[in-house]
Amino acid sequence: MSSNMIHLAQAGSGLSPGLLSEPGGFLWWYLDLVDDNGNGLVVIWSYGLPFLPGYASAARRGTPQMPGDRPSLNVSVYRGGELDFYLLQEFDPEEVQWQADENGDSWRFGRSTLHSTVKGGQRAVKLDLLLDVPTLGERARIVVESRGPGCCNGNGHHPGKRSTAAESLSFHDWTPILCACSGTAIIEVGDSRSRISGRLYHDRNGGSVPLHDLGIDSWIWGRVALEGRDFIYYLLDGEEGEEEALFLTIDPSGAIKRLTDCRLRREKPKKNLGGLRWWPSMTIEVNGDDWLEIEHQDVVDSGPFYLRSVLRASDRRGGSFRGIAEVCEPDRVDMARHRPLVKMRVHHREKLNSMWLPLFVGPRRGRVSRLLRSFVGR
């Protein structure tokens, strides 16, 4: 399936490094892990992440930056449906390396290493994140591991094809990579050590034009860890009133099945404090009948252009499930009036950061005291 807003690429296909040189383009790899209690994490490693301060606005001015010049790593950890640890770190290009071949991809972001490789249809993911947390020299280490059948077409074939910049031209190119499998995360922050085990999901996105030029008015996405399979809903409202909807199920063998008899029903939206529209509850219909009720009450990230929740879902049989959901309005990304707020949450080791950074980056506990100590240090 393809449109001006989204292109569903071959199952498990990789992105081309040629996209690094597409002005205003973007590449990111996404991984989430969630357990039955709403504990989990989200990791996004990227080039040209649209949310970085100044990236989208440069494209709007007609002076787009290259994705390869703006690499970043984002880590969020959740406990009981609340944000427990957060870091969005931007790197200089020379601190980052990406190796892409027929066996998958490997990256280095500073001292962190990330691998997503496939062999014989089996995909292995290992993230070893050594993070410099800008709170008086505190460091963190997060190790995430998972292994399972890589996402494949319905016929069971695991493609080795890598999407090229030309194929992604004018499209938002997306595909799941590893789904419906178990994963573990070991989290060490200061003297604290914890473990999360649950269902893991991994995908990737790429585009050769800025996100705000794809004609998307509102982006709604979610992943539900159903019993024995993952369910993904992806709804894009167009600026001209059109709509693109994708509904997928992915089983433990990695087989992707597109559902054509689904519909996402929404009530009237609410607005958060930043003015972003969002829907606290949604219903997935199958053949006109209610199938899955989705609640977004556990909001873990809420801003003027993006909202993320650790969702709760229930079906007609009384089953209860967890997952991750997000809402985004690309035209609101990197607006001048919001940029100072975004800078408070972005850490760059080699540049001057916001004085409010200790309040938002690092573990949830001790945020205020870290901020006060940083003021004294200044």
Helices and strands as residue ranges (DSSP letters): E 7-8, E 14-15, G 17-21, E 26-34, E 40-47, H 55-60, G 67-69, E 71-79, E 82-90, G 93-95, E 96-101, E 104-109, E 112-119, E 122-132, E 139-149, E 162-163, H 165-168, E 172-189, E 192-207, G 211-213, E 216-226, E 229-238, E 243-250, E 256-258, E 262-266, E 270-271, E 277-278, E 281-286, E 289-295, E 299-302, E 306-315, E 320-328, G 330-332, H 339-343, E 347-348, H 357-360, E 362-363, H 367-377
